[in-house]
């Protein structure tokens, strides 16, 4: 199974400007709902391997990216296409809801 791509303040712009759609999970180690969502995001990374980039940003280690996008609650998932945000999900949701949003971006 593919792992999510860990992105940072330094490589964020390079990743979201991919020719493939990008799902970015903003999370933190201390966040309970983030820990519940993490296995789902990992599953999506495997299922969408080659079709989309599934990435994650640790908000504690990468405050610049978090501030740039106004991340105030986590988990927050942003869906990018051609470098632009096309959808957003704040809080825990079931896998089917995330897959539906990701399919909409594809």
C-alpha positions as CSV (number, residue, x, y, z in Angstrom):
1,X,0.0,0.0,0.0
2,X,1.2,3.5,-0.8
3,X,1.9,5.8,2.1
4,X,0.8,9.4,2.2
5,X,3.4,11.9,1.1
6,X,4.6,14.0,4.1
7,X,4.9,17.6,2.9
8,X,6.4,20.6,4.6
9,X,6.5,24.4,4.4
10,X,9.4,24.0,2.0
11,X,7.9,21.6,-0.6
12,X,4.2,22.4,-0.3
13,X,3.8,24.5,-3.4
14,X,5.7,22.0,-5.5
15,X,3.4,19.2,-4.4
16,X,0.0,21.0,-4.8
17,X,1.0,22.2,-8.3
18,X,1.1,18.6,-9.5
19,X,-0.7,17.7,-12.7
20,X,-2.7,15.2,-10.6
21,X,-5.3,16.2,-8.0
22,X,-3.9,16.5,-4.5
23,X,-5.6,15.7,-1.1
24,X,-3.8,17.3,1.8
25,X,-4.6,16.2,5.4
26,X,-3.7,18.8,8.0
27,X,-3.2,17.0,11.3
28,X,-1.3,17.0,14.6
29,X,0.0,14.2,16.8
30,X,-2.1,15.3,19.8
31,X,-5.4,15.4,17.8
32,X,-7.7,12.5,18.5
33,X,-10.0,12.9,15.4
34,X,-6.8,13.2,13.3
35,X,-5.6,9.8,14.6
36,X,-9.0,8.3,13.7
37,X,-8.8,9.8,10.2
38,X,-5.2,8.8,9.6
39,X,-5.9,5.1,8.6
40,X,-8.6,6.2,6.2
41,X,-6.3,8.7,4.5
42,X,-3.6,5.9,4.2
43,X,-6.2,3.6,2.6
44,X,-7.1,6.3,0.1
45,X,-3.4,6.8,-0.7
46,X,-3.3,3.1,-1.7
47,X,-6.6,3.1,-3.6
48,X,-5.8,6.3,-5.6
49,X,-2.1,5.6,-6.2
50,X,-1.3,6.9,-9.7
51,X,-4.6,8.9,-9.9
52,X,-4.1,11.4,-7.1
53,X,-1.5,12.5,-4.6
54,X,-2.5,12.0,-1.0
55,X,-0.4,14.1,1.3
56,X,-0.3,15.2,4.9
57,X,1.0,18.2,6.8
58,X,1.9,18.2,10.5
59,X,0.5,21.6,11.5
60,X,2.9,21.8,14.5
61,X,6.0,21.3,12.4
62,X,4.8,23.4,9.4
63,X,3.1,26.6,10.7
64,X,3.6,28.6,7.6
65,X,1.5,26.4,5.3
66,X,-1.2,26.1,8.0
67,X,-1.3,29.9,8.4
68,X,-1.4,30.4,4.6
69,X,-4.6,28.4,4.3
70,X,-6.2,29.6,7.5
71,X,-6.2,26.2,9.2
72,X,-7.8,26.7,12.5
73,X,-9.4,23.3,13.2
74,X,-7.9,19.9,12.5
75,X,-8.3,17.6,10.9
76,X,-8.8,19.7,7.8
77,X,-8.5,18.2,4.4
78,X,-8.0,20.4,1.3
79,X,-8.6,19.2,-2.2
80,X,-6.4,20.8,-4.9
81,X,-6.6,20.7,-8.7
82,X,-4.1,22.6,-10.8
83,X,-2.8,24.3,-7.6
84,X,-6.2,25.7,-6.6
85,X,-8.4,24.6,-3.7
86,X,-11.6,23.0,-5.1
87,X,-13.0,21.4,-2.0
88,X,-12.5,21.3,1.8
89,X,-13.5,19.0,4.6
90,X,-13.1,20.0,8.3
91,X,-13.4,17.3,11.0
92,X,-13.7,13.5,10.8
93,X,-15.9,12.0,8.2
94,X,-16.3,8.4,6.9
95,X,-14.1,7.1,4.2
96,X,-17.0,7.0,1.7
97,X,-17.4,10.8,2.1
98,X,-13.8,11.5,1.4
99,X,-13.7,9.1,-1.6
100,X,-16.8,10.9,-3.1
101,X,-15.1,14.3,-2.8
102,X,-11.9,12.9,-4.3
103,X,-13.8,11.3,-7.1
104,X,-15.4,14.7,-7.8
105,X,-11.9,16.3,-8.2
106,X,-10.7,13.6,-10.5
